Amino acid sequence: MTVPPPASLDPAALRAETPILQREVHGHPLVYLDHAATAQRPRAVIDAMARHYERHHANVHRGAHQLAAEATDAYEAARTAIAAFLGAPDARSLVFVRNATEAINLLARAWGDAHLQAGDEILVPVSEHHANLVPWQMAAQRTGARIVPLPLGADQRLDLDAFRARLSHRTKLVAVGHMSNVLGVVHPVADIADLAHGVGAQVFVDGAQAAPHLPVDVAALGVDAYAVSGHKMMGPTGIGALWARADLLEALPPFLGGGEMIAKVEMETSTYAGIPNRFEAGTPAVAEAVGWHAAVDVLRGVGMDAVWAHDHALGEAMLARFDALEGVTTFGPRGADRGGILPFVIDGVHPHDVATALDAEGIAVRAGHHCAQPLMAALGVPSTVRASTHVTTTDAEIDALADAVASARDFFAPRA
């Protein structure tokens, strides 16, 4: 993976367009470094959702009046924009759901129950977020398939040699995150897809962390399905999407019933609509789709090459500052395939104490197992502190983080 040359990205200007970042916390300017959990919303997203409610709100796909037509047009325009953002060749293959977790559960239930059977194997890296592990565990329990863990190498990247060794005619699925929510490393998804397809397996990707930070092209990656969440891309909560190959989606049964997911209903049976409506039961999150569309427009306006270059540079800056801190241990690989996510511990100090001390300085980070307990076990720690960046993050905020971590270390674990 390469890092594009520095491009024009002005984090201070983007920060100025994000209202929540203007506030103070405990008397300090807010330094928000929890973007891997959820990103903050720019004014453009907030305004787009307000305009929708003020001018265009109605239910979609069913009304015969002007507002219903406007709402439907806005909803489908959002689908087209987000599909294009992901490089999807056909917008019909993008299904709106509540979040990436629901997208993976949809696949695990609809595809897993139809295609998995006893003896089949599901390959999952130990670094996966629980959202891309637990649904497959549940599918395995229903069908008799089994989970095969993929280890990390000594450099804390996915061990591709071990991956090759575990592929076999029993492999029916590889479930992998595009970018680790803890280690910040970008997995070589295109290579994984090539290898997996060689044994006839499907490749489903959790793109919740990658889509806000990287140029994504699902067609070029060659994967079979890709899940994303709107709120991690500066959009609203309550909306996400599943992209999957059209032929794969068309062959799946519905996940939920009711609403406009039908073609015809009789008392004893029903026939179902085509994609994507078949998988969008009930009233969808229309205003949220409009807001997500606005967020995608902001990211495209910045340019995803510039976003990635900025994110990588911030990751390098954090590592450089933390390498100089005695008594602080960081995790994750070094190189061009790592973004702006840094897990760390202060030796001998609980991560929750560190996060609380940082919060007192107005710095928001995450502490815990980050919904990745198997990874914590592989790293040999129960939990870490995690700092994560995005387009609004400045170099000054990285300096503030490092200085506050040094102060916390000196308070909790003073050196002799």
Secondary structure as GFF3:
##gff-version 3
##sequence-region A 1 416
A	DSSP	alpha_helix	11	16	.	.	.	ID=ss1
A	DSSP	three_ten_helix	19	22	.	.	.	ID=ss2
A	DSSP	beta_strand	24	25	.	.	.	ID=ss3
A	DSSP	beta_strand	28	29	.	.	.	ID=ss4
A	DSSP	beta_strand	31	32	.	.	.	ID=ss5
A	DSSP	alpha_helix	43	51	.	.	.	ID=ss6
A	DSSP	pi_helix	52	56	.	.	.	ID=ss7
A	DSSP	alpha_helix	66	85	.	.	.	ID=ss8
A	DSSP	three_ten_helix	91	93	.	.	.	ID=ss9
A	DSSP	beta_strand	94	97	.	.	.	ID=ss10
A	DSSP	alpha_helix	100	115	.	.	.	ID=ss11
A	DSSP	beta_strand	121	125	.	.	.	ID=ss12
A	DSSP	three_ten_helix	130	132	.	.	.	ID=ss13
A	DSSP	alpha_helix	134	143	.	.	.	ID=ss14
A	DSSP	beta_strand	146	150	.	.	.	ID=ss15
A	DSSP	alpha_helix	160	166	.	.	.	ID=ss16
A	DSSP	beta_strand	171	177	.	.	.	ID=ss17
A	DSSP	alpha_helix	189	198	.	.	.	ID=ss18
A	DSSP	beta_strand	202	206	.	.	.	ID=ss19
A	DSSP	alpha_helix	218	221	.	.	.	ID=ss20
A	DSSP	beta_strand	225	229	.	.	.	ID=ss21
A	DSSP	three_ten_helix	231	233	.	.	.	ID=ss22
A	DSSP	beta_strand	240	244	.	.	.	ID=ss23
A	DSSP	alpha_helix	246	250	.	.	.	ID=ss24
A	DSSP	three_ten_helix	259	261	.	.	.	ID=ss25
A	DSSP	beta_strand	262	265	.	.	.	ID=ss26
A	DSSP	beta_strand	270	272	.	.	.	ID=ss27
A	DSSP	three_ten_helix	277	279	.	.	.	ID=ss28
A	DSSP	alpha_helix	286	302	.	.	.	ID=ss29
A	DSSP	alpha_helix	304	323	.	.	.	ID=ss30
A	DSSP	beta_strand	328	330	.	.	.	ID=ss31
A	DSSP	beta_strand	341	346	.	.	.	ID=ss32
A	DSSP	alpha_helix	351	360	.	.	.	ID=ss33
A	DSSP	beta_strand	363	364	.	.	.	ID=ss34
A	DSSP	beta_strand	366	368	.	.	.	ID=ss35
A	DSSP	alpha_helix	373	379	.	.	.	ID=ss36
A	DSSP	beta_strand	384	388	.	.	.	ID=ss37
A	DSSP	alpha_helix	395	412	.	.	.	ID=ss38
###
